[in-house]
Amino acid sequence: MLQVSFYQNKLNRPEESLKTLEEAYQKFGGNVEIGFFYALALNDAGEYKKAARVLKGVLQTNPNYTEARLQYAFTLESLKKYKEMERALQTVLEEQPENAAALNLYAYSLAVRGERLDLAQEYIARALAVNPEDNSFIDTQAWIYFKQGKIAEAADLLDSLPDELAERDADAAYHKGAVAFERGEWEAARKYLELSRRKNKEAAQLYKRLPPR
């Protein structure tokens, strides 16, 4: 069933893929891999509460499944359950101190909330030391700079990122738009906020503040 779901997804049929995984999960609920991939599909569909329940069940029987715990943390971040998310990430980092994905998620979540920015900077520096060319890590560093009021530094980093990232990632587009807005670069701000405002509430709010053409 996992293979069937995989090919359905590759054929751009995510709803069928999710249904296949749901049926497999109902039939083989104790299967760890089925539970994990079902939760991933639920996350992709934006069904974060259900995904959290599935991942929590996986971790209850397999507490050492680090990738499942990391996905659980991503899910909790989407649900804004930050304390529980941080506990999950701390467990991952105790086992794998240089887990770059965990470090980046921790740093980015803190930056979005505007909290403990020194800690966010420490974590993103560690993530970038592991993978200095990861665009999502560079975007996180830029957003930390932005929240610290270092607009020029944020702009330099965001300018280094390809436009393709902004085209597929609403948050990255919002970051580019927000920095351009702060610099009074209205056309650039409009371009990136247009890309992000349908998926990002902050981008939609900032778009309304753009001066008329």
QUITA-V942110 format. One record per residue. RES is the residue in one letter. NEAR is the number of other ideal C-beta (glycine too) atoms within 10 Angstrom. D_CENTER is the distance of its C-alpha to the mean C-alpha in Angstrom with 1 decimal. Layout:
# QUITA-V942110
res & near & d_center
RES & NEAR & D_CENTER
RES & NEAR & D_CENTER
This chain:
# QUITA-V942110
res & near & d_center
M & 15 & 27.4
L & 15 & 24.3
Q & 8 & 25.8
V & 14 & 26.6
S & 24 & 23.1
F & 14 & 21.9
Y & 13 & 24.4
Q & 18 & 23.9
N & 19 & 20.2
K & 9 & 21.5
L & 10 & 24.0
N & 8 & 21.4
R & 14 & 22.5
P & 14 & 19.4
E & 10 & 21.4
E & 15 & 24.1
S & 22 & 21.8
L & 20 & 20.3
K & 14 & 23.9
T & 22 & 25.1
L & 26 & 22.6
E & 17 & 23.5
E & 15 & 27.1
A & 20 & 26.7
Y & 21 & 24.9
Q & 10 & 27.8
K & 10 & 30.3
F & 13 & 28.9
G & 12 & 26.9
G & 10 & 27.5
N & 16 & 26.2
V & 15 & 23.2
E & 13 & 21.8
I & 23 & 22.3
G & 24 & 20.5
F & 19 & 17.5
F & 21 & 17.3
Y & 27 & 18.1
A & 28 & 15.2
L & 21 & 12.8
A & 23 & 14.8
L & 23 & 14.6
N & 19 & 10.8
D & 13 & 11.2
A & 14 & 14.0
G & 8 & 12.3
E & 16 & 14.7
Y & 19 & 12.7
K & 11 & 16.0
K & 15 & 17.7
A & 25 & 14.9
A & 22 & 15.1
R & 14 & 18.8
V & 29 & 18.9
L & 28 & 16.8
K & 16 & 18.9
G & 17 & 22.0
V & 24 & 21.0
L & 20 & 20.6
Q & 8 & 23.9
T & 10 & 25.8
N & 14 & 23.8
P & 11 & 22.6
N & 8 & 22.4
Y & 18 & 19.8
T & 16 & 17.2
E & 12 & 14.7
A & 24 & 15.1
R & 21 & 14.6
L & 20 & 11.4
Q & 23 & 10.2
Y & 25 & 12.0
A & 26 & 10.1
F & 23 & 6.7
T & 27 & 9.1
L & 25 & 10.8
E & 21 & 8.2
S & 15 & 8.1
L & 14 & 11.8
K & 11 & 12.1
K & 16 & 14.1
Y & 15 & 13.5
K & 8 & 16.7
E & 16 & 16.2
M & 21 & 12.6
E & 17 & 14.3
R & 14 & 17.2
A & 27 & 15.2
L & 25 & 13.7
Q & 13 & 17.2
T & 18 & 18.6
V & 22 & 16.5
L & 16 & 17.5
E & 8 & 21.0
E & 12 & 21.3
Q & 14 & 19.4
P & 10 & 19.5
E & 12 & 18.1
N & 20 & 15.1
A & 19 & 13.0
A & 21 & 9.6
A & 26 & 10.6
L & 28 & 11.9
N & 23 & 9.1
L & 25 & 6.8
Y & 29 & 10.2
A & 27 & 11.0
Y & 23 & 8.2
S & 22 & 8.8
L & 24 & 12.4
A & 25 & 12.4
V & 18 & 11.1
R & 13 & 13.8
G & 11 & 16.2
E & 12 & 17.3
R & 14 & 18.7
L & 16 & 17.8
D & 9 & 20.2
L & 12 & 18.3
A & 26 & 15.0
Q & 18 & 17.1
E & 15 & 18.5
Y & 25 & 15.3
I & 27 & 14.0
A & 14 & 17.5
R & 19 & 17.6
A & 27 & 14.5
L & 19 & 16.1
A & 12 & 19.4
V & 14 & 18.2
N & 15 & 16.7
P & 9 & 17.7
E & 7 & 17.1
D & 15 & 13.4
N & 14 & 12.4
S & 18 & 8.8
F & 23 & 10.6
I & 21 & 13.3
D & 24 & 11.2
T & 30 & 10.1
Q & 23 & 13.9
A & 26 & 15.0
W & 25 & 13.2
I & 26 & 14.9
Y & 23 & 18.1
F & 20 & 17.9
K & 18 & 17.6
Q & 16 & 20.5
G & 9 & 22.5
K & 14 & 22.6
I & 14 & 22.3
A & 9 & 24.2
E & 15 & 22.1
A & 25 & 18.8
A & 20 & 20.6
D & 13 & 21.9
L & 20 & 18.5
L & 25 & 17.0
D & 12 & 20.3
S & 10 & 19.9
L & 18 & 16.9
P & 9 & 17.9
D & 13 & 18.1
E & 10 & 16.7
L & 18 & 13.2
A & 22 & 13.7
E & 12 & 15.4
R & 10 & 12.6
D & 19 & 9.6
A & 17 & 10.6
D & 20 & 8.8
A & 28 & 10.3
A & 24 & 13.5
Y & 25 & 13.6
H & 28 & 13.6
K & 28 & 16.4
G & 29 & 18.1
A & 23 & 18.1
V & 25 & 19.5
A & 21 & 22.1
F & 20 & 23.0
E & 15 & 23.8
R & 14 & 25.9
G & 9 & 27.8
E & 16 & 26.8
W & 14 & 27.0
E & 9 & 26.9
A & 17 & 23.8
A & 24 & 22.1
R & 17 & 23.3
K & 16 & 22.1
Y & 28 & 18.4
L & 26 & 18.4
E & 14 & 20.1
L & 22 & 17.3
S & 25 & 14.6
R & 20 & 16.9
R & 10 & 16.9
K & 13 & 13.3
N & 22 & 12.7
K & 10 & 15.4
E & 16 & 15.7
A & 24 & 16.3
A & 14 & 18.9
Q & 11 & 20.6
L & 20 & 20.8
Y & 20 & 22.1
K & 8 & 25.0
R & 9 & 26.0
L & 15 & 26.7
P & 8 & 30.4
P & 4 & 32.2
R & 6 & 33.1
